[in-house]
Amino acid sequence: MTVTQLGRICREEIASSPLAVINEHLVREAQRDLIYSNMSVKQIAHGLGFADIAYFSRYFRKQTGVTPT
C-alpha cells in the first residue's frame, strides 16, 4: 500500500488523515497513562517515543488545550 492509497482510504472511511489518527491515538494513550498510572510525565513521554519532555508537553498542549501536568 502506498502513502497516497493509505491517505485516500483514511479520508474516505474515517474522514481523517493517517497523521490525525496517529496523533489522536498518542494523546489518548498519554491521557490514559496520566489518569490511571503513577508514572511521571517524563516516563509517559519516553514511553510514547518522545525523546524531549518539553516537546511532548508542547505537543500535548497543542492537541488538547491543556498541559500534561
PQR file of N, CA, C, O and H, with PARSE charges and radii, in Angstrom:
ATOM      1  N   MET A   1       0.851  -1.160   0.000 -0.4000 1.5000
ATOM      2  CA  MET A   1       0.000   0.000   0.000 -0.0000 2.0000
ATOM      3  C   MET A   1       0.907   1.237   0.000  0.5500 1.7000
ATOM      4  O   MET A   1       1.889   1.303   0.740 -0.5500 1.4000
ATOM      5  N   THR A   2       0.568   2.187  -0.822 -0.4000 1.5000
ATOM      6  CA  THR A   2       1.362   3.413  -0.885 -0.0000 2.0000
ATOM      7  C   THR A   2       0.828   4.431   0.113  0.5500 1.7000
ATOM      8  O   THR A   2      -0.277   4.292   0.637 -0.5500 1.4000
ATOM      9  H   THR A   2      -0.229   2.133  -1.424  0.4000 1.0000
ATOM     10  N   VAL A   3       1.626   5.442   0.360 -0.4000 1.5000
ATOM     11  CA  VAL A   3       1.217   6.531   1.256 -0.0000 2.0000
ATOM     12  C   VAL A   3      -0.043   7.198   0.717  0.5500 1.7000
ATOM     13  O   VAL A   3      -0.953   7.526   1.479 -0.5500 1.4000
ATOM     14  H   VAL A   3       2.523   5.555  -0.066  0.4000 1.0000
ATOM     15  N   THR A   4      -0.093   7.397  -0.581 -0.4000 1.5000
ATOM     16  CA  THR A   4      -1.254   8.035  -1.208 -0.0000 2.0000
ATOM     17  C   THR A   4      -2.507   7.195  -1.015  0.5500 1.7000
ATOM     18  O   THR A   4      -3.573   7.723  -0.696 -0.5500 1.4000
ATOM     19  H   THR A   4       0.646   7.131  -1.200  0.4000 1.0000
ATOM     20  N   GLN A   5      -2.377   5.883  -1.208 -0.4000 1.5000
ATOM     21  CA  GLN A   5      -3.522   4.994  -1.021 -0.0000 2.0000
ATOM     22  C   GLN A   5      -4.019   5.018   0.422  0.5500 1.7000
ATOM     23  O   GLN A   5      -5.222   5.089   0.672 -0.5500 1.4000
ATOM     24  H   GLN A   5      -1.511   5.455  -1.466  0.4000 1.0000
ATOM     25  N   LEU A   6      -3.096   4.960   1.353 -0.4000 1.5000
ATOM     26  CA  LEU A   6      -3.467   4.998   2.762 -0.0000 2.0000
ATOM     27  C   LEU A   6      -4.199   6.291   3.100  0.5500 1.7000
ATOM     28  O   LEU A   6      -5.226   6.272   3.778 -0.5500 1.4000
ATOM     29  H   LEU A   6      -2.118   4.903   1.150  0.4000 1.0000
ATOM     30  N   GLY A   7      -3.667   7.407   2.625 -0.4000 1.5000
ATOM     31  CA  GLY A   7      -4.315   8.690   2.875 -0.0000 2.0000
ATOM     32  C   GLY A   7      -5.715   8.753   2.295  0.5500 1.7000
ATOM     33  O   GLY A   7      -6.636   9.255   2.940 -0.5500 1.4000
ATOM     34  H   GLY A   7      -2.833   7.422   2.074  0.4000 1.0000
ATOM     35  N   ARG A   8      -5.881   8.248   1.082 -0.4000 1.5000
ATOM     36  CA  ARG A   8      -7.195   8.261   0.433 -0.0000 2.0000
ATOM     37  C   ARG A   8      -8.181   7.381   1.193  0.5500 1.7000
ATOM     38  O   ARG A   8      -9.317   7.788   1.436 -0.5500 1.4000
ATOM     39  H   ARG A   8      -5.133   7.841   0.558  0.4000 1.0000
ATOM     40  N   ILE A   9      -7.760   6.193   1.565 -0.4000 1.5000
ATOM     41  CA  ILE A   9      -8.645   5.272   2.279 -0.0000 2.0000
ATOM     42  C   ILE A   9      -9.041   5.846   3.641  0.5500 1.7000
ATOM     43  O   ILE A   9     -10.206   5.775   4.032 -0.5500 1.4000
ATOM     44  H   ILE A   9      -6.837   5.862   1.368  0.4000 1.0000
ATOM     45  N   CYS A  10      -8.079   6.408   4.353 -0.4000 1.5000
ATOM     46  CA  CYS A  10      -8.393   7.010   5.658 -0.0000 2.0000
ATOM     47  C   CYS A  10      -9.405   8.138   5.504  0.5500 1.7000
ATOM     48  O   CYS A  10     -10.368   8.219   6.266 -0.5500 1.4000
ATOM     49  H   CYS A  10      -7.133   6.465   4.035  0.4000 1.0000
ATOM     50  N   ARG A  11      -9.191   8.999   4.531 -0.4000 1.5000
ATOM     51  CA  ARG A  11     -10.128  10.114   4.337 -0.0000 2.0000
ATOM     52  C   ARG A  11     -11.514   9.615   3.943  0.5500 1.7000
ATOM     53  O   ARG A  11     -12.518  10.162   4.399 -0.5500 1.4000
ATOM     54  H   ARG A  11      -8.408   8.933   3.913  0.4000 1.0000
ATOM     55  N   GLU A  12     -11.582   8.578   3.097 -0.4000 1.5000
ATOM     56  CA  GLU A  12     -12.876   8.041   2.671 -0.0000 2.0000
ATOM     57  C   GLU A  12     -13.607   7.330   3.804  0.5500 1.7000
ATOM     58  O   GLU A  12     -14.814   7.500   3.971 -0.5500 1.4000
ATOM     59  H   GLU A  12     -10.766   8.134   2.726  0.4000 1.0000
ATOM     60  N   GLU A  13     -12.881   6.538   4.576 -0.4000 1.5000
ATOM     61  CA  GLU A  13     -13.521   5.698   5.592 -0.0000 2.0000
ATOM     62  C   GLU A  13     -13.770   6.404   6.921  0.5500 1.7000
ATOM     63  O   GLU A  13     -14.809   6.200   7.548 -0.5500 1.4000
ATOM     64  H   GLU A  13     -11.900   6.400   4.440  0.4000 1.0000
ATOM     65  N   ILE A  14     -12.827   7.228   7.348 -0.4000 1.5000
ATOM     66  CA  ILE A  14     -12.971   7.849   8.671 -0.0000 2.0000
ATOM     67  C   ILE A  14     -12.875   9.364   8.632  0.5500 1.7000
ATOM     68  O   ILE A  14     -12.861  10.018   9.675 -0.5500 1.4000
ATOM     69  H   ILE A  14     -11.982   7.393   6.839  0.4000 1.0000
ATOM     70  N   ALA A  15     -12.809   9.922   7.431 -0.4000 1.5000
ATOM     71  CA  ALA A  15     -12.764  11.383   7.240 -0.0000 2.0000
ATOM     72  C   ALA A  15     -11.638  12.034   8.034  0.5500 1.7000
ATOM     73  O   ALA A  15     -11.809  13.100   8.625 -0.5500 1.4000
ATOM     74  H   ALA A  15     -12.820   9.391   6.584  0.4000 1.0000
ATOM     75  N   SER A  16     -10.489  11.375   8.034 -0.4000 1.5000
ATOM     76  CA  SER A  16      -9.345  11.884   8.770 -0.0000 2.0000
ATOM     77  C   SER A  16      -8.073  11.406   8.083  0.5500 1.7000
ATOM     78  O   SER A  16      -8.077  10.392   7.385 -0.5500 1.4000
ATOM     79  H   SER A  16     -10.349  10.509   7.554  0.4000 1.0000
ATOM     80  N   SER A  17      -6.991  12.139   8.286 -0.4000 1.5000
ATOM     81  CA  SER A  17      -5.713  11.737   7.705 -0.0000 2.0000
ATOM     82  C   SER A  17      -5.034  10.694   8.595  0.5500 1.7000
ATOM     83  O   SER A  17      -5.352  10.594   9.780 -0.5500 1.4000
ATOM     84  H   SER A  17      -6.988  12.962   8.854  0.4000 1.0000
ATOM     85  N   PRO A  18      -4.107   9.923   8.038 -0.5600 1.5000
ATOM     86  CA  PRO A  18      -3.370   8.961   8.868  0.2800 2.0000
ATOM     87  C   PRO A  18      -2.624   9.644  10.017  0.5500 1.7000
ATOM     88  O   PRO A  18      -2.557   9.104  11.121 -0.5500 1.4000
ATOM     89  N   LEU A  19      -2.068  10.819   9.763 -0.4000 1.5000
ATOM     90  CA  LEU A  19      -1.360  11.544  10.823 -0.0000 2.0000
ATOM     91  C   LEU A  19      -2.308  11.935  11.950  0.5500 1.7000
ATOM     92  O   LEU A  19      -1.941  11.857  13.123 -0.5500 1.4000
ATOM     93  H   LEU A  19      -2.122  11.258   8.866  0.4000 1.0000
ATOM     94  N   ALA A  20      -3.521  12.355  11.606 -0.4000 1.5000
ATOM     95  CA  ALA A  20      -4.503  12.711  12.635 -0.0000 2.0000
ATOM     96  C   ALA A  20      -4.870  11.498  13.481  0.5500 1.7000
ATOM     97  O   ALA A  20      -5.054  11.616  14.693 -0.5500 1.4000
ATOM     98  H   ALA A  20      -3.819  12.418  10.653  0.4000 1.0000
ATOM     99  N   VAL A  21      -4.976  10.343  12.852 -0.4000 1.5000
ATOM    100  CA  VAL A  21      -5.283   9.106  13.583 -0.0000 2.0000
ATOM    101  C   VAL A  21      -4.162   8.790  14.568  0.5500 1.7000
ATOM    102  O   VAL A  21      -4.424   8.434  15.717 -0.5500 1.4000
ATOM    103  H   VAL A  21      -4.826  10.247  11.868  0.4000 1.0000
ATOM    104  N   ILE A  22      -2.920   8.919  14.123 -0.4000 1.5000
ATOM    105  CA  ILE A  22      -1.774   8.661  14.994 -0.0000 2.0000
ATOM    106  C   ILE A  22      -1.750   9.656  16.151  0.5500 1.7000
ATOM    107  O   ILE A  22      -1.527   9.268  17.298 -0.5500 1.4000
ATOM    108  H   ILE A  22      -2.707   9.208  13.190  0.4000 1.0000
ATOM    109  N   ASN A  23      -1.977  10.932  15.856 -0.4000 1.5000
ATOM    110  CA  ASN A  23      -1.987  11.952  16.912 -0.0000 2.0000
ATOM    111  C   ASN A  23      -3.069  11.669  17.941  0.5500 1.7000
ATOM    112  O   ASN A  23      -2.824  11.774  19.143 -0.5500 1.4000
ATOM    113  H   ASN A  23      -2.157  11.246  14.925  0.4000 1.0000
ATOM    114  N   GLU A  24      -4.262  11.313  17.485 -0.4000 1.5000
ATOM    115  CA  GLU A  24      -5.360  11.012  18.404 -0.0000 2.0000
ATOM    116  C   GLU A  24      -5.006   9.829  19.302  0.5500 1.7000
ATOM    117  O   GLU A  24      -5.289   9.837  20.500 -0.5500 1.4000
ATOM    118  H   GLU A  24      -4.461  11.229  16.508  0.4000 1.0000
ATOM    119  N   HIS A  25      -4.390   8.820  18.711 -0.4000 1.5000
ATOM    120  CA  HIS A  25      -4.006   7.637  19.488 -0.0000 2.0000
ATOM    121  C   HIS A  25      -2.957   7.987  20.550  0.5500 1.7000
ATOM    122  O   HIS A  25      -3.076   7.573  21.703 -0.5500 1.4000
ATOM    123  H   HIS A  25      -4.160   8.813  17.738  0.4000 1.0000
ATOM    124  N   LEU A  26      -1.942   8.744  20.161 -0.4000 1.5000
ATOM    125  CA  LEU A  26      -0.908   9.137  21.116 -0.0000 2.0000
ATOM    126  C   LEU A  26      -1.491   9.944  22.279  0.5500 1.7000
ATOM    127  O   LEU A  26      -1.141   9.720  23.438 -0.5500 1.4000
ATOM    128  H   LEU A  26      -1.846   9.080  19.224  0.4000 1.0000
ATOM    129  N   VAL A  27      -2.370  10.868  21.961 -0.4000 1.5000
ATOM    130  CA  VAL A  27      -2.970  11.703  23.007 -0.0000 2.0000
ATOM    131  C   VAL A  27      -3.847  10.851  23.925  0.5500 1.7000
ATOM    132  O   VAL A  27      -3.813  11.026  25.143 -0.5500 1.4000
ATOM    133  H   VAL A  27      -2.654  11.049  21.020  0.4000 1.0000
ATOM    134  N   ARG A  28      -4.628   9.936  23.359 -0.4000 1.5000
ATOM    135  CA  ARG A  28      -5.462   9.055  24.194 -0.0000 2.0000
ATOM    136  C   ARG A  28      -4.610   8.209  25.121  0.5500 1.7000
ATOM    137  O   ARG A  28      -4.937   8.052  26.298 -0.5500 1.4000
ATOM    138  H   ARG A  28      -4.655   9.794  22.370  0.4000 1.0000
ATOM    139  N   GLU A  29      -3.515   7.659  24.597 -0.4000 1.5000
ATOM    140  CA  GLU A  29      -2.619   6.863  25.428 -0.0000 2.0000
ATOM    141  C   GLU A  29      -2.004   7.712  26.541  0.5500 1.7000
ATOM    142  O   GLU A  29      -1.929   7.275  27.689 -0.5500 1.4000
ATOM    143  H   GLU A  29      -3.249   7.786  23.641  0.4000 1.0000
ATOM    144  N   ALA A  30      -1.572   8.905  26.206 -0.4000 1.5000
ATOM    145  CA  ALA A  30      -0.990   9.795  27.205 -0.0000 2.0000
ATOM    146  C   ALA A  30      -2.023  10.147  28.276  0.5500 1.7000
ATOM    147  O   ALA A  30      -1.715  10.112  29.467 -0.5500 1.4000
ATOM    148  H   ALA A  30      -1.634   9.261  25.273  0.4000 1.0000
ATOM    149  N   GLN A  31      -3.235  10.483  27.863 -0.4000 1.5000
ATOM    150  CA  GLN A  31      -4.284  10.822  28.821 -0.0000 2.0000
ATOM    151  C   GLN A  31      -4.588   9.648  29.733  0.5500 1.7000
ATOM    152  O   GLN A  31      -4.742   9.820  30.942 -0.5500 1.4000
ATOM    153  H   GLN A  31      -3.485  10.512  26.895  0.4000 1.0000
ATOM    154  N   ARG A  32      -4.674   8.450  29.157 -0.4000 1.5000
ATOM    155  CA  ARG A  32      -4.946   7.262  29.963 -0.0000 2.0000
ATOM    156  C   ARG A  32      -3.841   7.050  30.998  0.5500 1.7000
ATOM    157  O   ARG A  32      -4.119   6.795  32.170 -0.5500 1.4000
ATOM    158  H   ARG A  32      -4.549   8.311  28.175  0.4000 1.0000
ATOM    159  N   ASP A  33      -2.590   7.160  30.556 -0.4000 1.5000
ATOM    160  CA  ASP A  33      -1.471   6.974  31.484 -0.0000 2.0000
ATOM    161  C   ASP A  33      -1.438   8.066  32.553  0.5500 1.7000
ATOM    162  O   ASP A  33      -1.141   7.788  33.715 -0.5500 1.4000
ATOM    163  H   ASP A  33      -2.364   7.368  29.604  0.4000 1.0000
ATOM    164  N   LEU A  34      -1.738   9.288  32.170 -0.4000 1.5000
ATOM    165  CA  LEU A  34      -1.736  10.377  33.143 -0.0000 2.0000
ATOM    166  C   LEU A  34      -2.801  10.179  34.218  0.5500 1.7000
ATOM    167  O   LEU A  34      -2.589  10.512  35.384 -0.5500 1.4000
ATOM    168  H   LEU A  34      -1.980   9.514  31.227  0.4000 1.0000
ATOM    169  N   ILE A  35      -3.924   9.644  33.822 -0.4000 1.5000
ATOM    170  CA  ILE A  35      -5.036   9.471  34.761 -0.0000 2.0000
ATOM    171  C   ILE A  35      -4.886   8.200  35.592  0.5500 1.7000
ATOM    172  O   ILE A  35      -5.083   8.229  36.807 -0.5500 1.4000
ATOM    173  H   ILE A  35      -4.096   9.373  32.875  0.4000 1.0000
ATOM    174  N   TYR A  36      -4.542   7.095  34.953 -0.4000 1.5000
ATOM    175  CA  TYR A  36      -4.622   5.791  35.609 -0.0000 2.0000
ATOM    176  C   TYR A  36      -3.292   5.190  36.045  0.5500 1.7000
ATOM    177  O   TYR A  36      -3.272   4.065  36.543 -0.5500 1.4000
ATOM    178  H   TYR A  36      -4.382   7.072  33.966  0.4000 1.0000
ATOM    179  N   SER A  37      -2.195   5.896  35.877 -0.4000 1.5000
ATOM    180  CA  SER A  37      -0.923   5.329  36.318 -0.0000 2.0000
ATOM    181  C   SER A  37      -0.223   6.298  37.263  0.5500 1.7000
ATOM    182  O   SER A  37      -0.628   7.451  37.412 -0.5500 1.4000
ATOM    183  H   SER A  37      -2.212   6.810  35.472  0.4000 1.0000
ATOM    184  N   ASN A  38       0.805   5.818  37.879 -0.4000 1.5000
ATOM    185  CA  ASN A  38       1.610   6.650  38.766 -0.0000 2.0000
ATOM    186  C   ASN A  38       2.875   7.139  38.072  0.5500 1.7000
ATOM    187  O   ASN A  38       3.777   7.667  38.721 -0.5500 1.4000
ATOM    188  H   ASN A  38       1.134   4.881  37.758  0.4000 1.0000
ATOM    189  N   MET A  39       2.943   6.965  36.751 -0.4000 1.5000
ATOM    190  CA  MET A  39       4.133   7.375  36.007 -0.0000 2.0000
ATOM    191  C   MET A  39       4.213   8.894  35.929  0.5500 1.7000
ATOM    192  O   MET A  39       3.197   9.590  35.925 -0.5500 1.4000
ATOM    193  H   MET A  39       2.209   6.536  36.223  0.4000 1.0000
ATOM    194  N   SER A  40       5.437   9.388  35.868 -0.4000 1.5000
ATOM    195  CA  SER A  40       5.640  10.825  35.699 -0.0000 2.0000
ATOM    196  C   SER A  40       5.400  11.196  34.238  0.5500 1.7000
ATOM    197  O   SER A  40       5.339  10.328  33.367 -0.5500 1.4000
ATOM    198  H   SER A  40       6.262   8.823  35.871  0.4000 1.0000
ATOM    199  N   VAL A  41       5.265  12.483  33.986 -0.4000 1.5000
ATOM    200  CA  VAL A  41       5.093  12.969  32.624 -0.0000 2.0000
ATOM    201  C   VAL A  41       6.299  12.559  31.786  0.5500 1.7000
ATOM    202  O   VAL A  41       6.155  12.195  30.619 -0.5500 1.4000
ATOM    203  H   VAL A  41       5.314  13.188  34.694  0.4000 1.0000
ATOM    204  N   LYS A  42       7.476  12.618  32.377 -0.4000 1.5000
ATOM    205  CA  LYS A  42       8.696  12.230  31.660 -0.0000 2.0000
ATOM    206  C   LYS A  42       8.649  10.760  31.262  0.5500 1.7000
ATOM    207  O   LYS A  42       9.002  10.416  30.134 -0.5500 1.4000
ATOM    208  H   LYS A  42       7.593  12.914  33.325  0.4000 1.0000
ATOM    209  N   GLN A  43       8.226   9.902  32.160 -0.4000 1.5000
ATOM    210  CA  GLN A  43       8.133   8.477  31.859 -0.0000 2.0000
ATOM    211  C   GLN A  43       7.107   8.209  30.758  0.5500 1.7000
ATOM    212  O   GLN A  43       7.340   7.389  29.869 -0.5500 1.4000
ATOM    213  H   GLN A  43       7.940  10.182  33.076  0.4000 1.0000
ATOM    214  N   ILE A  44       5.985   8.895  30.823 -0.4000 1.5000
ATOM    215  CA  ILE A  44       4.952   8.725  29.808 -0.0000 2.0000
ATOM    216  C   ILE A  44       5.457   9.196  28.451  0.5500 1.7000
ATOM    217  O   ILE A  44       5.260   8.522  27.440 -0.5500 1.4000
ATOM    218  H   ILE A  44       5.795   9.561  31.544  0.4000 1.0000
ATOM    219  N   ALA A  45       6.103  10.347  28.433 -0.4000 1.5000
ATOM    220  CA  ALA A  45       6.634  10.890  27.184 -0.0000 2.0000
ATOM    221  C   ALA A  45       7.617   9.912  26.559  0.5500 1.7000
ATOM    222  O   ALA A  45       7.538   9.631  25.363 -0.5500 1.4000
ATOM    223  H   ALA A  45       6.262  10.895  29.254  0.4000 1.0000
ATOM    224  N   HIS A  46       8.531   9.399  27.348 -0.4000 1.5000
ATOM    225  CA  HIS A  46       9.521   8.451  26.823 -0.0000 2.0000
ATOM    226  C   HIS A  46       8.856   7.155  26.379  0.5500 1.7000
ATOM    227  O   HIS A  46       9.256   6.563  25.377 -0.5500 1.4000
ATOM    228  H   HIS A  46       8.596   9.628  28.319  0.4000 1.0000
ATOM    229  N   GLY A  47       7.857   6.719  27.107 -0.4000 1.5000
ATOM    230  CA  GLY A  47       7.135   5.503  26.737 -0.0000 2.0000
ATOM    231  C   GLY A  47       6.397   5.628  25.418  0.5500 1.7000
ATOM    232  O   GLY A  47       6.194   4.633  24.721 -0.5500 1.4000
ATOM    233  H   GLY A  47       7.532   7.200  27.921  0.4000 1.0000
ATOM    234  N   LEU A  48       5.998   6.833  25.071 -0.4000 1.5000
ATOM    235  CA  LEU A  48       5.297   7.070  23.812 -0.0000 2.0000
ATOM    236  C   LEU A  48       6.246   7.434  22.675  0.5500 1.7000
ATOM    237  O   LEU A  48       5.807   7.692  21.554 -0.5500 1.4000
ATOM    238  H   LEU A  48       6.163   7.641  25.637  0.4000 1.0000
ATOM    239  N   GLY A  49       7.544   7.456  22.964 -0.4000 1.5000
ATOM    240  CA  GLY A  49       8.523   7.696  21.914 -0.0000 2.0000
ATOM    241  C   GLY A  49       9.018   9.117  21.791  0.5500 1.7000
ATOM    242  O   GLY A  49       9.695   9.444  20.817 -0.5500 1.4000
ATOM    243  H   GLY A  49       7.900   7.247  23.874  0.4000 1.0000
ATOM    244  N   PHE A  50       8.705   9.970  22.745 -0.4000 1.5000
ATOM    245  CA  PHE A  50       9.182  11.355  22.735 -0.0000 2.0000
ATOM    246  C   PHE A  50      10.502  11.427  23.492  0.5500 1.7000
ATOM    247  O   PHE A  50      10.564  11.067  24.667 -0.5500 1.4000
ATOM    248  H   PHE A  50       8.156   9.704  23.537  0.4000 1.0000
ATOM    249  N   ALA A  51      11.535  11.881  22.838 -0.4000 1.5000
ATOM    250  CA  ALA A  51      12.849  11.986  23.479 -0.0000 2.0000
ATOM    251  C   ALA A  51      12.953  13.235  24.347  0.5500 1.7000
ATOM    252  O   ALA A  51      13.735  13.270  25.297 -0.5500 1.4000
ATOM    253  H   ALA A  51      11.485  12.173  21.883  0.4000 1.0000
ATOM    254  N   ASP A  52      12.174  14.250  24.029 -0.4000 1.5000
ATOM    255  CA  ASP A  52      12.265  15.540  24.711 -0.0000 2.0000
ATOM    256  C   ASP A  52      10.958  15.824  25.453  0.5500 1.7000
ATOM    257  O   ASP A  52       9.903  15.934  24.828 -0.5500 1.4000
ATOM    258  H   ASP A  52      11.538  14.222  23.257  0.4000 1.0000
ATOM    259  N   ILE A  53      11.022  15.941  26.767 -0.4000 1.5000
ATOM    260  CA  ILE A  53       9.830  16.201  27.588 -0.0000 2.0000
ATOM    261  C   ILE A  53       9.181  17.529  27.241  0.5500 1.7000
ATOM    262  O   ILE A  53       7.955  17.640  27.260 -0.5500 1.4000
ATOM    263  H   ILE A  53      11.879  15.851  27.275  0.4000 1.0000
ATOM    264  N   ALA A  54       9.983  18.536  26.923 -0.4000 1.5000
ATOM    265  CA  ALA A  54       9.432  19.850  26.562 -0.0000 2.0000
ATOM    266  C   ALA A  54       8.630  19.757  25.277  0.5500 1.7000
ATOM    267  O   ALA A  54       7.567  20.367  25.160 -0.5500 1.4000
ATOM    268  H   ALA A  54      10.979  18.446  26.907  0.4000 1.0000
ATOM    269  N   TYR A  55       9.135  18.992  24.304 -0.4000 1.5000
ATOM    270  CA  TYR A  55       8.404  18.821  23.052 -0.0000 2.0000
ATOM    271  C   TYR A  55       7.102  18.070  23.302  0.5500 1.7000
ATOM    272  O   TYR A  55       6.062  18.429  22.749 -0.5500 1.4000
ATOM    273  H   TYR A  55       9.998  18.496  24.399  0.4000 1.0000
ATOM    274  N   PHE A  56       7.152  17.030  24.129 -0.4000 1.5000
ATOM    275  CA  PHE A  56       5.933  16.296  24.460 -0.0000 2.0000
ATOM    276  C   PHE A  56       4.904  17.215  25.102  0.5500 1.7000
ATOM    277  O   PHE A  56       3.722  17.148  24.764 -0.5500 1.4000
ATOM    278  H   PHE A  56       7.996  16.738  24.578  0.4000 1.0000
ATOM    279  N   SER A  57       5.329  18.060  26.009 -0.4000 1.5000
ATOM    280  CA  SER A  57       4.405  18.983  26.680 -0.0000 2.0000
ATOM    281  C   SER A  57       3.768  19.938  25.685  0.5500 1.7000
ATOM    282  O   SER A  57       2.566  20.194  25.747 -0.5500 1.4000
ATOM    283  H   SER A  57       6.289  18.115  26.283  0.4000 1.0000
ATOM    284  N   ARG A  58       4.576  20.470  24.760 -0.4000 1.5000
ATOM    285  CA  ARG A  58       4.027  21.366  23.728 -0.0000 2.0000
ATOM    286  C   ARG A  58       3.066  20.611  22.816  0.5500 1.7000
ATOM    287  O   ARG A  58       1.993  21.121  22.492 -0.5500 1.4000
ATOM    288  H   ARG A  58       5.553  20.262  24.710  0.4000 1.0000
ATOM    289  N   TYR A  59       3.434  19.418  22.403 -0.4000 1.5000
ATOM    290  CA  TYR A  59       2.597  18.583  21.544 -0.0000 2.0000
ATOM    291  C   TYR A  59       1.265  18.285  22.233  0.5500 1.7000
ATOM    292  O   TYR A  59       0.201  18.430  21.630 -0.5500 1.4000
ATOM    293  H   TYR A  59       4.305  19.004  22.665  0.4000 1.0000
ATOM    294  N   PHE A  60       1.330  17.870  23.491 -0.4000 1.5000
ATOM    295  CA  PHE A  60       0.125  17.527  24.246 -0.0000 2.0000
ATOM    296  C   PHE A  60      -0.783  18.745  24.386  0.5500 1.7000
ATOM    297  O   PHE A  60      -1.997  18.644  24.206 -0.5500 1.4000
ATOM    298  H   PHE A  60       2.194  17.753  23.981  0.4000 1.0000
ATOM    299  N   ARG A  61      -0.189  19.900  24.709 -0.4000 1.5000
ATOM    300  CA  ARG A  61      -0.976  21.123  24.876 -0.0000 2.0000
ATOM    301  C   ARG A  61      -1.612  21.539  23.549  0.5500 1.7000
ATOM    302  O   ARG A  61      -2.756  21.994  23.533 -0.5500 1.4000
ATOM    303  H   ARG A  61       0.797  19.982  24.856  0.4000 1.0000
ATOM    304  N   LYS A  62      -0.899  21.392  22.457 -0.4000 1.5000
ATOM    305  CA  LYS A  62      -1.442  21.749  21.151 -0.0000 2.0000
ATOM    306  C   LYS A  62      -2.623  20.860  20.789  0.5500 1.7000
ATOM    307  O   LYS A  62      -3.595  21.334  20.201 -0.5500 1.4000
ATOM    308  H   LYS A  62       0.030  21.023  22.470  0.4000 1.0000
ATOM    309  N   GLN A  63      -2.549  19.572  21.133 -0.4000 1.5000
ATOM    310  CA  GLN A  63      -3.607  18.622  20.793 -0.0000 2.0000
ATOM    311  C   GLN A  63      -4.823  18.744  21.711  0.5500 1.7000
ATOM    312  O   GLN A  63      -5.955  18.539  21.273 -0.5500 1.4000
ATOM    313  H   GLN A  63      -1.759  19.187  21.610  0.4000 1.0000
ATOM    314  N   THR A  64      -4.591  19.080  22.988 -0.4000 1.5000
ATOM    315  CA  THR A  64      -5.690  19.035  23.970 -0.0000 2.0000
ATOM    316  C   THR A  64      -6.102  20.391  24.514  0.5500 1.7000
ATOM    317  O   THR A  64      -7.220  20.551  25.005 -0.5500 1.4000
ATOM    318  H   THR A  64      -3.671  19.247  23.343  0.4000 1.0000
ATOM    319  N   GLY A  65      -5.212  21.364  24.432 -0.4000 1.5000
ATOM    320  CA  GLY A  65      -5.512  22.671  25.012 -0.0000 2.0000
ATOM    321  C   GLY A  65      -5.090  22.814  26.465  0.5500 1.7000
ATOM    322  O   GLY A  65      -5.235  23.885  27.054 -0.5500 1.4000
ATOM    323  H   GLY A  65      -4.304  21.234  24.033  0.4000 1.0000
ATOM    324  N   VAL A  66      -4.569  21.739  27.048 -0.4000 1.5000
ATOM    325  CA  VAL A  66      -4.090  21.775  28.430 -0.0000 2.0000
ATOM    326  C   VAL A  66      -2.720  21.113  28.499  0.5500 1.7000
ATOM    327  O   VAL A  66      -2.358  20.330  27.621 -0.5500 1.4000
ATOM    328  H   VAL A  66      -4.451  20.869  26.570  0.4000 1.0000
ATOM    329  N   THR A  67      -1.970  21.423  29.530 -0.4000 1.5000
ATOM    330  CA  THR A  67      -0.662  20.798  29.693 -0.0000 2.0000
ATOM    331  C   THR A  67      -0.819  19.412  30.302  0.5500 1.7000
ATOM    332  O   THR A  67      -1.839  19.134  30.933 -0.5500 1.4000
ATOM    333  H   THR A  67      -2.264  22.059  30.244  0.4000 1.0000
ATOM    334  N   PRO A  68       0.149  18.551  30.132 -0.5600 1.5000
ATOM    335  CA  PRO A  68       0.032  17.206  30.704  0.2800 2.0000
ATOM    336  C   PRO A  68       0.086  17.194  32.224  0.5500 1.7000
ATOM    337  O   PRO A  68      -0.316  16.211  32.845 -0.5500 1.4000
ATOM    338  N   THR A  69       0.569  18.253  32.825 -0.4000 1.5000
ATOM    339  CA  THR A  69       0.599  18.261  34.289 -0.0000 2.0000
ATOM    340  C   THR A  69      -0.737  18.689  34.826  0.5500 1.7000
ATOM    341  O   THR A  69      -0.919  18.762  36.042 -0.5500 1.4000
ATOM    342  H   THR A  69       0.895  19.053  32.321  0.4000 1.0000
TER
END
